[in-house]
């Protein structure tokens, strides 16, 4: 009987020792990695996407030969890096003139940019290649060397401004040379897009499109073309903590 009691006591002691050992080596389960207060998931870049309907008209017969309005569609993307200071802003415009002619413009600027102010402000400077014109002898086709500056500003959560200025040096169409009236470049474009609606974190791939309105002025061949724009757009920005 005494031997049985000794064995029971020994077994209980071993069990208590094993429990203490397990408690000592237990660790908390791994949690999510710490977030960088200035980036989205994995440092993804901030991104503007736009799909726009545009209506344009020349202020006189100098910029575009022939009468009538221009109706065009445009796809535009602006990507500005967070971990890397890379900026890319490809855009494609296709349209037609009510007085004739097919309008096309393709550009691929590439350069450097950065986000500031906890993801509320960004700037980029880019250059690249492009090609554009309008058939029907309205604007001769030419190769373009664009130099573009972009600024993105979100003063409040529901209002996002995308301002840009683009200077083009044109090759292959002599009559499009020295066409800008306010700068010593061949062509000049000023543009402001307003994206209405809350920004989404860059890691949210299901962010909804927002309404976009905008205006653009182009100085071409000594004249001006004015554009109004309306469509869908989104801004996925690197957002900090507490936003």
C-alpha positions in Angstrom: 0.0 0.0 0.0 2.8 2.4 0.9 4.4 1.6 -2.5 1.2 2.5 -4.3 1.0 5.9 -2.5 4.6 6.6 -3.4 4.0 5.9 -7.1 0.8 8.1 -7.2 2.7 10.9 -5.5 5.6 10.6 -8.0 3.2 10.6 -11.0 1.4 13.7 -9.7 4.8 15.5 -9.2 5.8 14.6 -12.8 2.5 15.9 -14.2 2.9 19.2 -12.3 6.5 19.6 -13.6 5.4 19.0 -17.2 2.6 21.6 -16.9 5.0 24.2 -15.5 7.4 23.5 -18.3 4.7 23.9 -21.0 3.6 27.2 -19.4 7.2 28.5 -19.4 7.8 27.9 -23.1 4.4 29.0 -24.4 4.6 32.1 -26.6 1.9 34.3 -28.0 0.6 33.5 -31.5 2.2 35.7 -34.2 0.3 38.8 -35.0 0.2 40.9 -38.2 3.4 42.6 -39.2 3.8 46.1 -38.0 2.4 48.6 -40.5 4.3 51.5 -41.9 2.2 54.6 -41.2 3.0 56.1 -44.6 2.4 53.1 -46.8 -0.3 50.7 -47.9 0.1 46.9 -47.8 3.6 45.9 -48.7 4.5 49.5 -49.6 2.2 49.5 -52.7 2.3 52.7 -54.7 -0.4 55.2 -54.7 -2.6 55.0 -57.9 -5.0 57.3 -59.8 -7.2 55.6 -62.4 -9.6 57.5 -64.7 -12.0 56.6 -67.5 -13.3 59.8 -69.0 -15.6 61.2 -71.6 -14.2 64.4 -73.1 -15.6 67.2 -75.2 -13.2 69.7 -76.8 -13.4 72.7 -79.1 -10.8 75.0 -80.6 -11.1 78.7 -79.8 -10.3 79.5 -83.4 -9.4 77.8 -86.6 -5.6 77.9 -85.9 -5.2 74.9 -83.5 -7.4 72.4 -85.4 -8.4 72.9 -89.0 -12.1 72.5 -89.6 -15.3 73.2 -87.6 -17.1 71.3 -84.9 -16.5 69.8 -81.6 -14.2 66.9 -80.7 -15.7 64.0 -78.6 -13.2 61.6 -77.1 -12.7 59.0 -74.5 -9.5 58.8 -72.4 -8.0 56.2 -70.1 -5.4 57.7 -67.7 -3.3 56.2 -64.9 -0.9 57.9 -62.5 1.2 55.6 -60.3 3.6 57.2 -57.7 5.7 54.8 -55.6 6.1 54.8 -51.8 9.2 52.6 -51.1 10.7 53.6 -54.5 10.5 57.1 -55.9 9.1 55.9 -59.3 6.3 57.6 -61.2 4.5 56.4 -64.3 1.6 58.1 -66.0 0.4 56.4 -69.3 -2.6 57.8 -71.1 -4.6 57.0 -74.2 -7.1 59.3 -75.9 -9.3 58.3 -78.9 -12.1 60.4 -80.4 -13.6 62.0 -83.4 -14.6 65.4 -84.7 -18.2 66.3 -85.5 -16.8 68.1 -88.5 -14.6 65.1 -89.4 -11.3 63.6 -88.4 -10.2 60.9 -86.0 -8.3 62.1 -82.9 -5.7 60.0 -81.1 -3.0 60.6 -78.6 -0.8 58.1 -76.7 1.8 59.0 -74.2 4.0 57.1 -71.7 5.8 59.4 -69.3 8.2 57.9 -66.7 10.1 59.6 -63.9 10.3 60.2 -60.2 7.7 61.1 -57.5 7.0 60.9 -53.8 4.1 61.1 -51.3 4.1 63.6 -48.4 1.9 64.7 -45.5 0.7 61.2 -44.5 -0.5 60.4 -48.0 -2.5 63.6 -48.6 0.0 65.2 -51.1 2.1 63.8 -53.9 4.4 65.3 -56.6 6.0 63.8 -59.7 8.1 64.9 -62.6 8.3 62.7 -65.7 9.3 62.5 -69.3 8.8 59.9 -72.0 7.5 59.3 -75.5 4.2 59.8 -77.3 2.5 60.0 -80.6 -0.7 61.9 -81.6 -2.6 63.9 -84.2 -6.0 64.1 -85.9 -6.8 62.7 -89.4 -8.5 64.7 -92.1 -5.6 67.2 -92.2 -6.9 68.7 -88.9 -3.7 68.1 -86.9 -0.7 66.3 -88.5 0.5 63.2 -86.8 3.8 63.7 -84.9 6.1 62.0 -82.4 6.0 63.7 -79.0 8.6 64.1 -76.2 6.4 65.0 -73.2 7.8 66.6 -70.0 5.0 66.4 -67.4 4.6 67.5 -63.8 1.8 66.1 -61.6 0.5 67.2 -58.2 -2.1 65.3 -56.2 -3.7 67.0 -53.2 -6.5 65.7 -50.8 -7.4 68.7 -48.6 -10.4 66.8 -47.2 -11.4 63.2 -47.3 -14.1 63.6 -50.0 -12.2 65.9 -52.3 -9.1 64.9 -54.3 -7.4 67.2 -56.8 -5.0 66.1 -59.6 -3.3 69.0 -61.4 -0.8 68.5 -64.2 1.2 70.5 -66.7 2.7 68.9 -69.8 5.1 70.4 -72.3 5.6 68.6 -75.6 8.5 68.8 -78.0 7.2 67.6 -81.4 9.1 65.8 -84.2 7.9 64.9 -87.7 5.4 67.8 -88.2 7.0 71.2 -88.9 3.7 73.1 -88.6 3.3 71.9 -85.0 6.7 73.3 -83.9 6.7 76.4 -81.6 2.9 76.2 -81.2 2.7 77.1 -77.5 1.9 80.7 -76.8 3.0 81.0 -73.1 6.2 78.9 -73.0 9.1 78.2 -75.4 7.9 74.7 -76.2 6.0 73.2 -79.2 2.8 72.4 -77.3 1.5 72.9 -73.8 -1.3 71.4 -71.7 -2.7 72.5 -68.4 -5.2 70.2 -66.7 -7.2 69.9 -63.4 -9.1 66.7 -62.4 -11.4 66.6 -59.4 -12.1 63.1 -58.0 -15.1 63.3 -55.6 -15.3 60.6 -52.9 -13.3 59.1 -50.1 -9.9 57.8 -50.9 -9.3 54.1 -50.4 -6.2 52.4 -48.9 -3.9 51.2 -51.7 -4.2 47.6 -50.4 -8.0 47.7 -51.0 -8.4 46.1 -54.5 -12.2 46.4 -54.3 -12.3 50.2 -53.9 -15.3 51.7 -55.8 -14.9 54.1 -58.7 -15.8 57.7 -57.9 -17.1 60.6 -60.0 -14.5 62.7 -61.8 -14.9 66.1 -63.4 -12.2 68.2 -65.0 -11.0 70.8 -67.5 -8.0 71.0 -69.8 -6.5 73.6 -72.0 -4.1 72.8 -74.8 -1.9 75.3 -76.7 -1.4 73.9 -80.2 -0.2 75.5 -83.4 -0.6 79.0 -82.1 -4.2 78.4 -80.9 -6.1 76.9 -78.0 -8.2 73.8 -77.5 -10.5 73.8 -74.5 -11.8 70.5 -73.0 -14.4 69.5 -70.4 -14.2 66.0 -68.9 -16.6 63.8 -67.0 -16.3 60.1 -66.0 -15.2 57.6 -63.3 -12.1 57.8 -61.3 -10.4 56.5 -58.2 -7.6 57.4 -55.9 -5.9 54.7 -53.9 -3.3 56.4 -51.7 -0.9 55.3 -49.0 -2.8 56.2 -45.8 -1.3 56.5 -42.4 -2.6 55.3 -39.0 -5.7 56.9 -37.6 -7.1 57.9 -41.0 
